[in-house]
Amino acid sequence: MPRSFSNLVELYQRACQDFAHRDVFGVKHGDHWHWLSYAEFGERVDEFRAGLAALGVGPGDRIGIVANNYVEWAVAAYATYGLRAAFVPMYEAQHADEWVFILKDCAARVVIGSRADIFETLLARKSELPALEHVIGIQLPEKDPRSFAAVSERGRGAPVPAMEPASGEIAGFIYTSGTTGLPKGVVLTHKNFVTNVNDASQVFPMGPDDRALTFLYWAHAFGQTAELHQFLSHGLSLAINDDIANLVANLADVKPTILVAVPRIFNRIYDGITKQMAERPAVIQALFYAGLKAATRRSRGEKLGLGELVTLKLADSLIFRKVRARLGGRLKFCVSGSAALSKDVAEFVNALGIDVYEGYGLSEASPVVSANYPGAQRIGSVGKPFPSVRVVIDRDVTGDPLNGEIVVYGDNVMQGYHNRPEENAQTFTADGGLRTGDMGHLDADGYLFITGRIKEQYKLENGKYTVPSPLEEDLKLSPYIANVMLYGENKPFNVAVVVPDMGSLERWAKHQGHPLGDPVTDPKVKALLQAELDKQSAQFKSYERPKRLLVVLEDFTVENGILTPSLKIKRREVVKRYGQQLEALYT
């Protein structure tokens, strides 16, 4: 029976009671994973809640945190909810100026920093924040009274019972990534969060025997709701991934049954496997691709012949099973969100025997709007709206007879942006619908298809529109392209900024007997990359295809400011860095 909750305090308390002796969080130390039980986690929440209360925290206060995923992150979040205060997470990779902006905007009374250097930075900027009274450090030594451990110790001796927040009270602020300006605080209530959790419980089968490897940032709405709140509500065990570079090794180690990820992870799996296959004997390659073809046909409901059935069984036994084993061997299903998943990649992963369900959402919707799920999947779509969500397509915005702006209605929709009345007026319809800024359509069976961002689309000189994000995901399927961005507003054609995959490039150069100099200026490298762009864009409309390219060696990352923490491209930043070189492609 689906589990249902009215607030996040009820959610964590019921989880700690119902699954008391089961593992909740696993943390890697060296080669070993150390696990914390639900009962132990509940005790830690109780202690830190009382410690915060001793600092004067109460209803309506805001508690900030700058940290990646730690057990202490989850402890602090549920402790905050139990004081009827609001939790405000930030990313370690953000610039300190953004931390200061967010803390000032929400008027945080307390902020928690993970590493010692983050704690020191926050302490040094405290004078700029009139509402900020306390700075706490997770990694400070226990004897330091400002440490997370010391605050918990203080609470251990003076327990404070959890308060029961009303469902309409603010649970937290999720500050958007700021691709087009300063971050905006999305105000989310307990009802917003638990509506998403309750809806997911109706369509995704999971329970206390399931295990997940969690690596999405909980500071983002997708990671926070789909991983932390959702998984805890069902009693899952969550192993906290230590480093993205260790993801595949940790998957094999933890052996998860459920994985929530972003397209970049599935693209990496696709890329890694296809590269390995390219080095195998021709007979293995033939079996692999014949098996994929047969599996894809079967997943589409097509009837397979005897030869195809034999091929599929052989490919699964000799190849696909080994691939699944590298990913832990126990995955029941995966969920993809945050950006568009290539249809080719989705079919590829499904064909390997791992069901991948793509969904769609945004922070302003807590975040899930729709999803494919067991028994209701249409690859290429982002599924059907969640049970309590209603989607309307506003074609007046786009003037397109098929695709319009996606407008969302439901109890998962945010209260608004904090301190942004003008933007709130633009974001909500007169009857309370959330204008998402995304374009799409619903098919006859109620499946939602996304065709791009309204703000991202641009018009070429010939009047044709390009919606770049889904096209870029297809271009990145080339083994030689690590990252790419399309450019062409008011230009005669599209061009591309390409970050090459240096490992693939070096192997190609060695095979060709070509001395690899500077890839930025090497004409043979440019010819190779242009050929890859042409190959991957063969199914695009003719005007969408990039005709020229700019090679750059610095990857798009959160650390260098080109990607947001949710891994979306800050297009203005790319243009700012490479604008002159892009313009030169047209001369």
C-alpha positions as CSV (number, residue, x, y, z in Angstrom):
1,M,0.0,0.0,0.0
2,P,1.4,3.5,-0.9
3,R,2.7,5.4,2.1
4,S,1.2,8.9,2.6
5,F,2.4,11.9,4.7
6,S,1.2,15.4,5.7
7,N,4.6,16.9,6.5
8,L,8.3,16.1,6.5
9,V,8.5,15.7,10.3
10,E,5.9,12.9,10.2
11,L,7.8,11.4,7.2
12,Y,11.2,11.0,9.0
13,Q,9.7,10.0,12.4
14,R,7.6,7.3,10.9
15,A,10.6,6.0,8.9
16,C,12.8,5.9,12.0
17,Q,10.1,4.1,13.9
18,D,9.0,1.6,11.2
19,F,12.5,0.8,10.0
20,A,14.4,1.4,13.2
21,H,16.8,-1.5,12.9
22,R,17.5,-1.2,9.1
23,D,20.4,0.6,7.5
24,V,19.7,4.1,6.3
25,F,23.0,5.8,5.4
26,G,26.2,4.2,4.3
27,V,29.5,6.2,4.2
28,K,32.7,4.9,2.6
29,H,35.8,4.9,4.7
30,G,38.7,3.5,2.7
31,D,37.5,0.3,1.1
32,H,34.6,-0.3,3.6
33,W,31.1,1.1,4.0
34,H,29.9,2.0,7.5
35,W,26.2,2.0,8.0
36,L,23.9,4.0,10.3
37,S,20.5,2.6,11.3
38,Y,17.2,4.5,11.1
39,A,17.1,4.4,14.9
40,E,20.6,6.0,15.2
41,F,19.7,8.6,12.6
42,G,16.6,9.5,14.5
43,E,18.6,10.0,17.7
44,R,21.1,12.3,15.8
45,V,18.2,14.4,14.5
46,D,16.7,14.7,18.0
47,E,20.1,15.8,19.4
48,F,20.8,18.4,16.8
49,R,17.3,19.7,16.9
50,A,17.7,20.3,20.6
51,G,21.1,21.9,20.0
52,L,19.6,24.3,17.5
53,A,16.8,25.1,20.0
54,A,19.5,25.9,22.6
55,L,20.9,28.5,20.1
56,G,17.4,30.1,20.0
57,V,16.2,28.6,16.7
58,G,12.4,28.4,16.5
59,P,9.4,28.7,14.1
60,G,9.9,30.9,11.1
61,D,13.7,31.0,11.3
62,R,15.9,30.0,8.4
63,I,18.9,27.6,8.6
64,G,21.4,27.7,5.8
65,I,23.9,25.0,4.9
66,V,26.8,24.9,2.5
67,A,27.7,21.2,2.0
68,N,27.6,18.3,-0.4
69,N,25.8,15.2,0.7
70,Y,26.7,14.2,4.2
71,V,24.8,12.4,7.0
72,E,25.0,15.7,8.8
73,W,23.1,17.4,5.9
74,A,20.1,15.1,6.4
75,V,20.3,15.4,10.2
76,A,20.3,19.2,10.0
77,A,17.4,19.2,7.5
78,Y,15.0,17.1,9.6
79,A,16.1,18.8,12.8
80,T,15.2,22.1,11.2
81,Y,11.8,20.9,10.1
82,G,11.1,19.7,13.7
83,L,11.6,23.3,15.0
84,R,9.1,24.6,12.3
85,A,12.0,26.5,10.7
86,A,13.0,26.5,7.0
87,F,16.1,24.8,5.6
88,V,18.1,26.6,2.9
89,P,20.7,24.4,1.2
90,M,23.6,25.7,-1.0
91,Y,26.4,24.0,-3.0
92,E,30.0,23.8,-2.1
93,A,30.9,24.6,-5.7
94,Q,29.1,28.0,-5.6
95,H,31.1,31.2,-5.3
96,A,31.2,32.7,-1.8
97,D,29.4,35.8,-3.1
98,E,26.4,33.6,-4.0
99,W,26.4,32.1,-0.5
100,V,26.3,35.6,0.9
101,F,23.6,36.7,-1.4
102,I,21.4,33.7,-0.5
103,L,22.0,34.0,3.2
104,K,21.1,37.7,3.1
105,D,18.1,37.2,0.8
106,C,16.5,34.6,3.1
107,A,17.7,36.3,6.4
108,A,19.3,33.1,7.7
109,R,19.9,33.0,11.5
110,V,22.3,30.0,11.4
111,V,24.5,28.7,8.7
112,I,26.3,25.3,8.6
113,G,29.5,24.8,6.6
114,S,31.0,21.4,5.6
115,R,34.8,21.8,5.2
116,A,37.0,23.9,7.5
117,D,37.8,26.4,4.6
118,I,34.0,26.9,3.9
119,F,33.4,27.5,7.6
120,E,36.2,30.1,7.7
121,T,34.8,31.8,4.6
122,L,31.3,32.0,6.1
123,L,32.7,33.3,9.4
124,A,34.8,36.0,7.6
125,R,31.6,37.2,5.7
126,K,29.4,37.1,8.8
127,S,29.6,40.9,9.2
128,E,27.9,41.3,5.9
129,L,24.8,39.4,7.1
130,P,22.9,41.3,9.8
131,A,20.5,38.4,10.5
132,L,23.2,35.7,10.9
133,E,24.0,34.8,14.5
134,H,25.8,31.5,14.4
135,V,28.2,29.7,12.0
136,I,28.6,25.9,12.6
137,G,31.3,23.7,11.1
138,I,30.7,20.0,10.3
139,Q,34.4,19.1,10.1
140,L,35.5,21.3,13.1
141,P,36.9,19.3,16.0
142,E,34.3,18.2,18.6
143,K,35.9,20.3,21.3
144,D,35.2,23.5,19.3
145,P,31.9,24.8,20.6
146,R,31.0,26.0,17.0
147,S,31.3,22.4,15.7
148,F,28.3,20.3,14.5
149,A,29.3,17.7,17.1
150,A,29.4,20.2,19.9
151,V,25.9,21.6,19.1
152,S,24.6,18.0,19.0
153,E,26.3,17.2,22.3
154,R,24.6,20.3,23.9
155,G,21.2,19.0,22.6
156,R,21.9,15.5,24.0
157,G,21.6,16.8,27.5
158,A,18.5,19.0,27.0
159,P,16.1,17.2,24.7
160,V,13.4,19.2,22.9
161,P,10.5,17.3,21.3
162,A,9.8,17.9,17.6
163,M,7.0,20.3,16.7
164,E,4.4,19.3,14.2
165,P,4.4,21.8,11.3
166,A,1.2,22.6,9.5
167,S,1.3,21.3,5.9
168,G,1.2,24.8,4.5
169,E,4.2,26.0,6.5
170,I,7.5,26.7,4.7
171,A,9.8,23.7,4.8
172,G,12.7,25.2,2.8
173,F,14.0,27.5,0.1
174,I,15.6,26.0,-3.0
175,Y,17.7,28.6,-4.8
176,T,17.6,28.2,-8.5
177,S,20.9,27.8,-10.4
178,G,20.9,31.3,-11.9
179,T,21.6,30.6,-15.6
180,T,20.2,34.1,-16.4
181,G,21.0,36.1,-13.3
182,L,21.1,36.0,-9.5
183,P,19.6,32.9,-7.8
184,K,15.9,33.0,-6.9
185,G,14.6,31.5,-3.8
186,V,11.9,28.9,-4.6
187,V,9.6,28.8,-1.5
188,L,8.4,25.3,-0.8
189,T,6.0,24.1,1.9
190,H,5.8,20.7,3.6
191,K,2.7,20.1,1.5
192,N,4.7,20.8,-1.7
193,F,7.4,18.2,-0.8
194,V,5.1,15.5,0.5
195,T,2.7,15.8,-2.4
196,N,5.5,14.7,-4.7
197,V,6.6,11.9,-2.3
198,N,3.0,10.7,-2.0
199,D,2.5,10.7,-5.7
200,A,5.7,8.8,-6.4
201,S,4.6,6.2,-3.9
202,Q,1.6,5.4,-6.1
203,V,3.6,4.7,-9.2
204,F,7.1,3.5,-8.3
205,P,7.4,0.2,-6.5
206,M,10.0,0.3,-3.7
207,G,10.4,-0.8,-0.1
208,P,12.9,-1.4,2.8
209,D,14.6,-4.2,1.0
210,D,15.8,-1.8,-1.7
211,R,19.1,0.0,-1.8
212,A,20.3,3.1,-3.6
213,L,23.6,4.8,-4.3
214,T,22.9,8.5,-3.9
215,F,25.0,11.1,-5.7
216,L,22.6,13.8,-6.8
217,Y,23.0,17.0,-4.8
218,W,20.4,17.2,-2.1
219,A,20.7,20.9,-2.3
220,H,18.8,20.5,-5.6
221,A,15.1,19.8,-5.5
222,F,15.5,16.6,-7.6
223,G,18.0,15.0,-5.3
224,Q,16.3,16.2,-2.2
225,T,12.8,14.9,-3.0
226,A,13.5,11.9,-5.3
227,E,16.4,10.6,-3.3
228,L,16.4,11.8,0.3
229,H,12.7,12.3,1.2
230,Q,11.3,9.6,-1.1
231,F,13.8,6.9,-0.2
232,L,13.6,7.6,3.5
233,S,9.8,7.4,3.4
234,H,10.1,3.8,2.2
235,G,12.9,2.6,4.4
236,L,15.5,2.3,1.7
237,S,19.3,2.1,2.5
238,L,21.2,5.0,0.9
239,A,24.9,4.7,0.3
240,I,26.4,8.2,-0.2
241,N,28.7,8.3,-3.2
242,D,32.1,9.8,-2.2
243,D,33.2,11.1,-5.7
244,I,31.7,11.1,-9.1
245,A,34.9,9.5,-10.5
246,N,34.2,6.5,-8.3
247,L,30.6,6.1,-9.3
248,V,30.8,2.9,-11.4
249,A,33.2,1.2,-8.9
250,N,30.8,2.2,-6.1
251,L,27.8,0.8,-8.0
252,A,29.5,-2.5,-8.3
253,D,30.3,-2.3,-4.5
254,V,27.0,-1.2,-3.2
255,K,24.8,-3.2,-5.6
256,P,21.8,-0.9,-5.6
257,T,18.4,-1.9,-6.7
258,I,17.3,1.6,-7.7
259,L,19.3,4.5,-9.2
260,V,18.2,8.1,-9.7
261,A,20.5,9.9,-12.0
262,V,20.8,12.6,-14.7
263,P,21.3,12.0,-18.4
264,R,25.1,12.6,-18.2
265,I,25.4,9.4,-16.1
266,F,23.5,7.3,-18.6
267,N,25.4,9.0,-21.5
268,R,28.6,8.0,-19.7
269,I,27.4,4.4,-19.5
270,Y,26.5,4.4,-23.2
271,D,29.8,5.9,-24.2
272,G,31.9,3.6,-22.0
273,I,30.2,0.4,-23.3
274,T,30.3,1.5,-27.0
275,K,34.0,2.3,-26.7
276,Q,34.7,-1.1,-25.1
277,M,32.7,-2.9,-27.9
278,A,34.7,-1.0,-30.6
279,E,37.8,-2.9,-29.3
280,R,36.3,-6.3,-29.2
281,P,36.4,-8.9,-32.1
282,A,34.0,-8.4,-34.9
283,V,31.9,-11.4,-33.9
284,I,31.3,-10.0,-30.4
285,Q,30.4,-6.6,-31.8
286,A,28.0,-8.3,-34.2
287,L,26.3,-10.2,-31.4
288,F,26.2,-7.2,-29.2
289,Y,24.4,-4.9,-31.7
290,A,22.1,-7.7,-32.9
291,G,21.1,-8.3,-29.3
292,L,20.5,-4.6,-28.7
293,K,18.3,-4.5,-31.9
294,A,16.3,-7.5,-30.8
295,A,15.8,-6.2,-27.2
296,T,14.7,-2.8,-28.5
297,R,12.2,-4.4,-30.8
298,R,10.8,-6.5,-28.0
299,S,10.5,-3.5,-25.7
300,R,8.5,-1.8,-28.4
301,G,6.0,-4.7,-28.4
302,E,7.2,-6.2,-31.6
303,K,7.2,-10.0,-32.1
304,L,10.6,-11.6,-32.4
305,G,11.5,-14.5,-34.6
306,L,13.2,-17.6,-33.4
307,G,16.6,-16.4,-34.6
308,E,16.2,-13.1,-32.8
309,L,15.2,-14.8,-29.6
310,V,18.2,-17.0,-29.7
311,T,20.5,-14.0,-30.5
312,L,19.0,-12.0,-27.6
313,K,19.4,-14.9,-25.2
314,L,23.0,-15.4,-26.3
315,A,23.9,-11.7,-26.1
316,D,22.3,-11.4,-22.7
317,S,24.2,-14.4,-21.4
318,L,27.6,-13.4,-22.8
319,I,27.6,-9.6,-22.8
320,F,24.6,-7.8,-21.2
321,R,24.8,-9.7,-17.9
322,K,28.4,-8.7,-17.5
323,V,27.5,-5.0,-18.1
324,R,24.7,-5.3,-15.5
325,A,27.2,-6.8,-13.1
326,R,29.5,-3.8,-13.5
327,L,26.6,-1.7,-12.3
328,G,26.0,-3.9,-9.3
329,G,23.9,-6.6,-10.9
330,R,20.7,-5.9,-9.0
331,L,19.2,-2.8,-10.6
332,K,15.4,-3.1,-10.8
333,F,15.0,0.3,-12.5
334,C,16.6,3.7,-13.0
335,V,15.0,7.1,-13.0
336,S,16.4,9.9,-15.2
337,G,15.6,13.6,-14.7
338,S,16.9,17.2,-14.7
339,A,17.6,17.3,-18.5
340,A,16.6,15.6,-21.7
341,L,17.6,12.0,-22.0
342,S,18.4,10.9,-25.6
343,K,16.0,8.4,-27.0
344,D,18.9,6.4,-28.3
345,V,20.5,6.2,-24.9
346,A,17.2,5.3,-23.2
347,E,16.6,2.4,-25.6
348,F,20.2,1.3,-25.2
349,V,20.0,1.1,-21.4
350,N,16.6,-0.6,-21.6
351,A,18.0,-3.1,-24.1
352,L,20.7,-4.1,-21.6
353,G,18.0,-5.2,-19.3
354,I,17.9,-2.2,-17.0
355,D,14.6,-0.3,-17.1
356,V,15.2,3.5,-17.2
357,Y,12.2,5.8,-16.7
358,E,12.6,9.4,-17.7
359,G,10.7,12.1,-15.8
360,Y,10.3,15.9,-16.0
361,G,10.2,18.6,-13.3
362,L,11.6,21.8,-12.0
363,S,12.4,23.2,-8.6
364,E,9.2,25.3,-8.7
365,A,7.2,22.0,-8.7
366,S,9.0,20.3,-5.8
367,P,10.2,19.1,-8.5
368,V,8.4,16.3,-10.3
369,V,5.7,17.1,-12.8
370,S,5.5,13.8,-14.8
371,A,7.3,10.5,-15.2
372,N,7.4,7.2,-17.0
373,Y,7.0,4.4,-14.6
374,P,6.5,0.6,-14.6
375,G,3.4,-0.2,-16.6
376,A,3.3,3.2,-18.2
377,Q,6.3,4.0,-20.4
378,R,6.7,5.7,-23.7
379,I,10.4,6.2,-24.6
380,G,11.0,9.7,-26.0
381,S,8.3,11.1,-23.7
382,V,8.7,12.3,-20.0
383,G,5.8,10.2,-19.0
384,K,2.4,11.0,-17.7
385,P,1.7,13.8,-15.1
386,F,1.9,12.6,-11.5
387,P,-1.5,11.6,-10.0
388,S,-2.2,14.9,-8.3
389,V,-0.7,17.1,-11.1
390,R,-2.6,18.6,-14.0
391,V,-0.7,19.9,-17.1
392,V,-2.1,22.4,-19.6
393,I,-0.4,23.3,-22.9
394,D,-0.6,27.1,-23.6
395,R,-0.1,27.4,-27.4
396,D,-0.9,31.1,-27.3
397,V,2.7,31.7,-26.0
398,T,4.4,29.9,-28.9
399,G,1.9,30.3,-31.8
400,D,2.7,26.7,-32.6
401,P,-0.3,24.4,-33.4
402,L,1.3,21.5,-31.5
403,N,3.8,22.7,-28.9
404,G,3.0,25.3,-26.3
405,E,4.2,26.4,-22.9
406,I,3.7,23.7,-20.2
407,V,1.6,25.1,-17.4
408,V,1.4,23.0,-14.1
409,Y,-1.3,22.9,-11.5
410,G,-1.2,21.0,-8.2
411,D,-0.3,21.0,-4.5
412,N,3.4,20.5,-5.5
413,V,3.6,24.0,-7.1
414,M,5.7,26.4,-5.1
415,Q,4.4,29.4,-3.1
416,G,6.4,31.7,-5.2
417,Y,9.9,33.3,-5.4
418,H,11.1,34.9,-2.2
419,N,11.2,38.7,-2.4
420,R,10.4,38.6,-6.2
421,P,6.8,40.0,-6.6
422,E,7.3,41.0,-10.2
423,E,8.7,37.7,-11.3
424,N,5.9,35.9,-9.4
425,A,3.3,37.9,-11.4
426,Q,5.0,36.7,-14.6
427,T,5.3,33.1,-13.4
428,F,1.8,32.4,-12.3
429,T,-1.4,32.4,-14.4
430,A,-4.5,34.2,-13.2
431,D,-5.9,30.8,-11.9
432,G,-2.7,29.7,-10.1
433,G,-1.0,27.7,-12.8
434,L,2.8,27.6,-12.9
435,R,4.3,28.8,-16.2
436,T,7.3,26.5,-16.6
437,G,9.0,28.2,-19.5
438,D,9.3,24.8,-21.2
439,M,7.7,23.9,-24.5
440,G,6.0,20.6,-25.2
441,H,2.8,18.7,-26.0
442,L,0.6,15.9,-24.6
443,D,-0.2,13.0,-26.9
444,A,-3.5,11.3,-27.2
445,D,-2.7,8.9,-24.3
446,G,-1.6,11.7,-22.0
447,Y,2.2,11.3,-22.3
448,L,4.1,14.6,-22.1
449,F,6.8,15.4,-24.7
450,I,9.3,18.2,-24.1
451,T,10.6,20.1,-27.1
452,G,12.9,22.7,-25.3
453,R,13.1,25.9,-23.2
454,I,11.3,29.0,-24.5
455,K,14.1,31.2,-23.2
456,E,16.8,29.0,-24.8
457,Q,15.3,28.9,-28.3
458,Y,16.7,31.4,-30.8
459,K,15.9,32.5,-34.3
460,L,18.3,32.1,-37.2
461,E,18.7,34.7,-39.9
462,N,16.2,32.8,-42.0
463,G,13.5,33.0,-39.4
464,K,13.8,29.3,-38.3
465,Y,13.9,28.5,-34.6
466,T,16.5,26.3,-32.9
467,V,15.9,24.7,-29.5
468,P,19.5,23.7,-28.6
469,S,19.3,21.5,-25.4
470,P,17.9,18.3,-26.9
471,L,20.1,18.7,-30.0
472,E,23.2,19.0,-27.8
473,E,22.3,15.8,-25.9
474,D,22.3,14.0,-29.3
475,L,25.6,15.5,-30.4
476,K,27.3,14.4,-27.1
477,L,26.6,10.8,-28.0
478,S,29.7,10.9,-30.2
479,P,32.6,9.2,-28.4
480,Y,34.9,12.1,-29.5
481,I,32.7,14.9,-28.0
482,A,32.8,15.5,-24.2
483,N,30.7,18.6,-24.3
484,V,29.0,20.9,-26.8
485,M,27.0,24.1,-27.1
486,L,25.1,25.3,-30.2
487,Y,25.2,29.0,-31.2
488,G,23.5,30.9,-34.0
489,E,21.1,33.6,-32.8
490,N,20.4,35.9,-35.8
491,K,23.1,34.2,-37.8
492,P,22.8,32.4,-41.2
493,F,23.5,29.0,-39.7
494,N,24.4,27.2,-36.4
495,V,27.9,26.6,-35.2
496,A,29.1,24.6,-32.2
497,V,31.6,25.0,-29.3
498,V,33.1,21.5,-28.9
499,V,35.0,20.2,-26.0
500,P,36.8,17.0,-27.3
501,D,37.0,13.8,-25.4
502,M,40.8,13.7,-25.1
503,G,41.0,10.0,-24.3
504,S,39.1,9.1,-27.5
505,L,41.1,11.7,-29.5
506,E,44.4,10.3,-28.3
507,R,43.4,6.7,-29.2
508,W,42.2,7.9,-32.7
509,A,45.5,9.8,-33.3
510,K,47.5,6.7,-32.3
511,H,45.5,4.5,-34.6
512,Q,45.9,6.9,-37.4
513,G,49.6,7.4,-36.8
514,H,48.9,11.1,-36.5
515,P,51.0,13.1,-34.1
516,L,48.5,14.9,-31.9
517,G,49.6,18.5,-31.5
518,D,47.2,21.2,-30.4
519,P,43.6,19.9,-31.0
520,V,42.4,23.5,-31.1
521,T,44.3,24.2,-34.4
522,D,44.9,20.7,-35.8
523,P,43.0,20.6,-39.1
524,K,42.6,16.8,-39.0
525,V,41.1,17.0,-35.5
526,K,38.7,19.6,-36.7
527,A,37.8,17.5,-39.7
528,L,37.1,14.5,-37.4
529,L,35.0,16.5,-35.0
530,Q,33.0,18.1,-37.8
531,A,32.4,14.7,-39.3
532,E,31.1,13.6,-35.9
533,L,28.8,16.6,-35.7
534,D,27.5,15.8,-39.1
535,K,26.9,12.1,-38.2
536,Q,25.1,12.8,-34.9
537,S,23.0,15.6,-36.5
538,A,21.9,13.6,-39.5
539,Q,18.4,13.4,-38.2
540,F,18.2,17.1,-37.3
541,K,16.3,19.5,-39.5
542,S,18.8,20.9,-42.1
543,Y,18.9,24.4,-40.5
544,E,19.6,22.9,-37.1
545,R,22.8,21.2,-38.1
546,P,26.1,23.0,-37.0
547,K,28.1,23.8,-40.1
548,R,31.3,24.9,-38.4
549,L,32.9,24.5,-35.0
550,L,35.1,26.0,-32.4
551,V,37.3,23.5,-30.5
552,V,38.1,24.4,-26.8
553,L,40.0,22.3,-24.3
554,E,38.5,23.6,-21.1
555,D,35.5,21.3,-20.2
556,F,32.1,22.7,-19.1
557,T,32.1,22.3,-15.3
558,V,30.4,23.7,-12.2
559,E,33.8,24.7,-10.9
560,N,34.7,27.0,-13.8
561,G,31.2,28.6,-13.8
562,I,30.0,27.2,-17.2
563,L,27.6,24.7,-15.7
564,T,25.0,25.3,-13.0
565,P,25.0,22.9,-10.0
566,S,22.2,21.0,-11.8
567,L,24.5,20.6,-14.8
568,K,22.8,23.1,-17.2
569,I,24.9,25.2,-19.5
570,K,25.2,28.9,-18.7
571,R,25.1,30.0,-22.3
572,R,25.8,33.6,-21.6
573,E,29.0,32.5,-19.9
574,V,30.2,30.5,-22.9
575,V,29.4,33.4,-25.2
576,K,31.2,35.8,-22.8
577,R,34.3,33.6,-23.0
578,Y,34.3,32.6,-26.7
579,G,32.2,35.3,-28.4
580,Q,34.8,36.8,-30.6
581,Q,36.0,33.3,-31.8
582,L,32.4,32.3,-32.5
583,E,31.8,35.5,-34.5
584,A,35.0,34.7,-36.5
585,L,33.4,31.5,-37.7
586,Y,30.9,33.5,-39.8
587,T,33.6,35.6,-41.6
